[in-house]
Amino acid sequence: MQYTDQLNNNIILEKVPQRIISVVPSQTELLYDLGLENNIVGITKFCVHPASALAEKTKVGGTKKLDIEKIVELKPDLIIANKEENTKEQIEALQKLFPVWVSDINTLDDAYAMIKAIAEITDKAEVGATLLKRIRFEFDSFNKEIKPFKNKSIAYFIWRKPYLLSGSRTFIGNMLSLCGFLNIVGERYPEVEEAFLKSSKPDYIFLSSEPFPFKEKHIAEFKSICPNAKIKLVDGEMFSWYGSRLQYAPKYFRQILLPSCL
């Protein structure tokens, strides 16, 4: 069978894949939730959900530093990768050896398409359809509750020293938009200075738990720059993981957002 990934690469599979390596944490969790735990033979050191099920799986390095030799030893018949989370050079090297399905996720609709495609490739179309129905229902319900945040500006921080923001043209940016926010930056991951933050005067500042682990101790730092902003520590997985974890995101958004409107 021939399949087309989200970069328009065609891959050919002679049979339903039995030995799968995932080099994207959120897609690893998706494979598990599709019922493919026994088919997963390799994951990255950042693939942490579900921890109990993945603890004994072979680690093939980090998302940006894959151990190609170890991947070859595992003899996968399918590798699941991502344009942004993995390096182009390593993915191209793997494509010469194995079928590699690459996702490219910038919006919730992209995530829906990815989930559907991976479910079909792995012969889990029915399970995938049920999962997608659940995710769509959660987001459709949440969409009716976000009016208090319309036109509120936001700065979403993913790194400190230097300050890096997640802009509107990212998956995180799309999640923020679905929450009703207006992103103060359009670029994907721009580096910004204090002066820019002061002049932008965001209504909200979100400090993500990943990739930089912002903590309570960092709030005062941003409060001194933007004293009128509402500053929140947020679970980065809920804003950036585009696999099956999406089914929990709307509930989380309600928990951190709606009480602040009261």
N, C-alpha and C positions, 0 to 999 in steps of 0.2 A: 504494500500500500504506500502511496505517496502522500505526504503531508507538507503543508507550507507553514513556516513559523512566522512570527510577527516582524521579521526583517525580510520577509519574502524569500527566504531560503527554502529550497525543497529538500526534504529528507525522505528516504525510502526505507521502510521497515518490512522485512519478509514475514514477520509474525508479531503478535502482541509482545511488547518488551517484557522480559522476565528479570533482567538485571539492570536496574536504573541507578544512575548517579545524579544527585541534585547538588548543584553548586550555588544555590540561592536559598537562604533560610526560609523565607516565606513560602516558597514553592515546595520545599521539603515538607513543611507542615501540611501543605495541600495534598501532597502524595499520600501522607499518612491518613488524612481525613477522607481520602477517596478509597481507603482500604488496601493500600499498597505497601504496608509496612514490610511484609516479607519479600517484596521485590526491590526494596531499597538496599543497595550494596555499598554505597559510598555517599558521604555528606561532607560539608565543610565544618570547621571547628566553631563556626558561628551559627550552625543549625541547632537550635536549643529547644525547640518545641516539636512534639512533647518530649520532655527531658527523659522520662523513664523509658520510653520506647527507643530513643535514639542513642542512649548512652553507649551501647555496645557496637554501634555501627562504625565502620572504618572511616576515619577522617582523612580527607584528601587535601589538607591545607586550608588556607583562607580563601575568601572569595576573590581577592586580587592576586593571591600567590598560590595557585594550585600546584599540587605535586603531580605533574604529568606522568611520571614513571609509575606512581602508585595507582593512578587511574588506569593506565595500560594493564597493570597486573590484575585489576579487578574485572577486566574484560566486559565492560558494560555493553548492552545492546541499545541503550538510549541514555543521553546526557541532557539534563534540563538546565539551561543557563539563562542569563539575562544581559542585555546590552550594556546597562549602566553598572550593574554590580560586579560584573566580571570584566577582565581586560580583553580587548579585541585580539591581541596577539595570541593569547593562550587559547581563546575560543577557536580562532582560525586554525591553530595547530591541532586541536582536538577534532575539528571538522574533517581533517584529512584522515583520521583514524576511525571515527565512530559517528553514528547519527547524532547530531546535536540540535535540539529544538531550542531556539533563542526567543525569549520574550522581550517586549519593548513596552513598558508600562508608564504612561503619563496621566491617564485618566481612569476613573472607575469603569468606564465602558471598556477600556483596554484590558482591565483586570477581568471583567466578565468574559471577554473573548478568550483570554488566556486560560481561565478555568475550564471553559467549555472545550477548548482545543486539547488540553492535556487529558481531560477526562475521556475524550474520544480516542486519543492515541493509545491510552492504556486500557481500553475496553471497560471504562467505568462511566459511560455516558449517562446512565440512569442515576447513579449516585451524584454525578456532577450536576445534573439538572435539578435534583432535589436541593443540593447545596446552594446553587444559584438562586433558586426560588426563595430560599430562606434569607439570603443576603439582600436580594431586591426588596423583599417585604420590609426588612429592618430599615433600609435606607429610605424607602418610600414613606414609611411611617414617620421617620425622623424629619424628613423634609417638610412636614406640615408644622413642625415645632420650632423652626429656626428663625422666625421673623424678628425676634428681638436683636439679632446680630446683623441684620441687613445694613450694609454700608459702614460697619465698624472696621477700622483698619487694624492690621496685625503684622507683627514681625515674628517669624518663627525661626529660632536659633538652633543650629545643629552643631556649632563649634564655637570655641572660645580661644582667643589668642592664636590666630586672628578671629574676629567675629565673622562667622559665615551664616547666611540666611538661606532658607529654602524659598525660592521664588514661585511665582504663579504658574510657570510652565514646567512644573514637576508634579509627581503624584501627590506629594504632601500638599502642594499648592492647590491641587484639585480637591483634596479632602477639606482644606480650609475654606475653599469656595463653596463647597456643599454645606458647610456649617454657616455660610452667610457672610464670611469675612472678605474684606478687600486687602489683598497683599500689598505691602508697601514697595515690593520689588518685583520686577517682571523677569529678570534674568533667572537662570536656573539655580545657581548656588553662588551668589556674589559675596565678595568680601566687603564689609562696610566699616566705616569709622564712627566714633562717638558723635562727631559733628553731624553726620548724616542722620543718625538716630534722633538726635535732639531736634533737628529741623523737621523730620518726618512726623514726630509726635504720634506714634501709634497708640490706638486705644487699648490694644492688648499686646502683650509680649508673652510668647510661649517658649519655655526653655525645655528642649527635648532630652529624653533619657539616653538617646543614641543619635549619632555615633559618639558625641561627647556626653559624658554622664553628668549633666547639670544637677546640682543639689540645692538644698535650702540656703546654704551659705552664699550662693551666687546671686540670690534675689536682690540683696541690698546693693550690689554692684550695678544692676540694671535700674534699680529704683533711683539711684543717684543720677543716672543719665536721663531717664524718662520718669520723672516723679508722678505724673498723672496717669501713667499706664497701669492697667491691671495685669499683674505678672503671675503666671502660673507655671508650675512644673508639670510636664505632661509625659505620658507614656508614648515614646516614639514609635513603638511597634504598632500602636493603634492608628497612627497617621501614615505610616510608611510601608507596612506589610500588606501586600496586595493579593495574598492567597486566601485560604479559608478563614484566617483571623478576621477578615472583613465582617463576618457574621456577628462579631462582638463589638465592632467599632461604634455603631450608632448608640448602643447602650452606654458606652464609655463617654461619648460626646455629650450625652444627656447629663451624665454625672458631673462632668467638669464644667459644663456651660450653663445649663438651665438654672441651677441654684444662684448663680451670680446675677441673674436677671431679676431676682425677687426684691 
